[in-house]
Amino acid sequence: MDKRVYNFSAGPSMLPLEALERAGAEITNYGGSGMSVMEMSHRSKAFQQIFDDTQAKFRRLMNVPEGYKVLFLQGGASSQFSMVPLNLIGKTGKADYAVTGNFSNIAYKEAQKYGQISLAASSADANHTYIPAQDQLKLDPQASYFYYCANNTIYGTEWPYIPDTGDVPLVCDMSSDILSRQVDVSRYGIIFAGAQKNMAPAGLTVVIIRENLAGQELPYTPLMMNYKTMIDKDSMYNTPPCWCIYMLGLVLDWLDGQGGIPGMEKIKHAKAQMLYDTIDASRLFTCAAQPGSRSDMNVTFRSVSEELDAKFVQESIAAGFTNLKGHRSVGGMRASIYNAMPTEGVEALCDFIRKFDKEN
Ligand SMILES: *Cc1c(COP(=O)(O)O)cnc(C)c1O
């Protein structure tokens, strides 16, 4: 293959070409330093500059208010499933979880090791095809925090609202929709996201934490899983994921050029709408997610039979698309259309769907 494909992978996924090309140009000699960012001491002046610039760009683009710290950690989003309860549950020993898909279910189960966890809402009754409404949430005012996952990568649903939990801090897994829509950070206690969907290569986990939530960790909290350790050392208690932080900086520069997050929000919504309209207008295909809960990032759909699904996936590869097969636990198809998927890629997929619909 001599050209880039339209890669609909759920993650790791496409990165903006502009960011990849800049990284390529600088790969052996960054900014006249005579070395690659991969080879730099994380304590060097050159790397500290990259780190500080990336922090500043992230804070500006996400509108992170005073009193919040942005951490660049490792361990993936999944490490936060343990880190959140270890650090926060000590307050009352209780927490509320909304289970709307695979990853929130893993987080819910993991948290049970550390305290009394209530199922505040679940969409398991309808195979996670919808997001529970505010009045369906069973809220405990004594909960140390309320946990939910903003975008369900596997099922293709996305919360259309921010839950109102009164004084109970909100903790949100935004791994698969961070930087795609405007977020009022002040509504949250903690926002976290693995980088490999919308930000950077795998290996970096971004945590936005209201600083006064740290410092109440359970006594046996591992050093590396203590937010306080990382806040006090500005994410550099040990070696941070240097290369990924650098790549995030390049992706943020690109995002800036798209009109920042407000600009990206319009672009990504138009892309998703185009795809949903095409699926809704077809004879063969239906969407898994219910209207009102549909994700703008992961579009899940299926045809009338498994045989036809397989044929669709097969022919899509020949047509220059990749990774359209649905997650093994749901079947069907899934098109992940994160920020870096160009509009032309979605247009091409829509053309392909229409053609397949006519021919079969
Ligand atoms: C991909 C994903 C995860 C898991 O991320 P890792 O970095 O692999 O641990 C967790 N939550 C959501 C919403 C995801 O999309």
The ligand as a Tripos MOL2 file, in Angstrom:
@<TRIPOS>MOLECULE
LIG
   15    15     1     0     0
SMALL
NO_CHARGES

@<TRIPOS>ATOM
      1 C1        -10.2030    2.6790   24.9460 C.3       1 LIG1
      2 C2        -10.9520    3.0260   26.1580 C.ar      1 LIG1
      3 C3        -10.5270    2.6470   27.4390 C.ar      1 LIG1
      4 C4         -9.3070    1.8030   27.6700 C.3       1 LIG1
      5 O1         -8.1880    2.5380   27.4420 O.3       1 LIG1
      6 P1         -6.7180    1.9610   27.7470 P.3       1 LIG1
      7 O2         -5.8650    3.1580   27.5410 O.co2     1 LIG1
      8 O3         -6.4930    0.8600   26.7520 O.co2     1 LIG1
      9 O4         -6.6960    1.4610   29.1370 O.co2     1 LIG1
     10 C5        -11.2580    3.0660   28.5250 C.ar      1 LIG1
     11 N1        -12.3730    3.7950   28.3710 N.ar      1 LIG1
     12 C6        -12.8290    4.1600   27.1490 C.ar      1 LIG1
     13 C7        -14.0710    4.9760   27.0420 C.3       1 LIG1
     14 C8        -12.1350    3.7870   26.0120 C.ar      1 LIG1
     15 O5        -12.5860    4.1430   24.8070 O.3       1 LIG1
@<TRIPOS>BOND
     1     1     2 1
     2     2     3 ar
     3     2    14 ar
     4     3     4 1
     5     3    10 ar
     6     4     5 1
     7     5     6 1
     8     6     7 2
     9     6     8 1
    10     6     9 1
    11    10    11 ar
    12    11    12 ar
    13    12    13 1
    14    12    14 ar
    15    14    15 1
@<TRIPOS>SUBSTRUCTURE
     1 LIG1         1 GROUP 0 **** ****
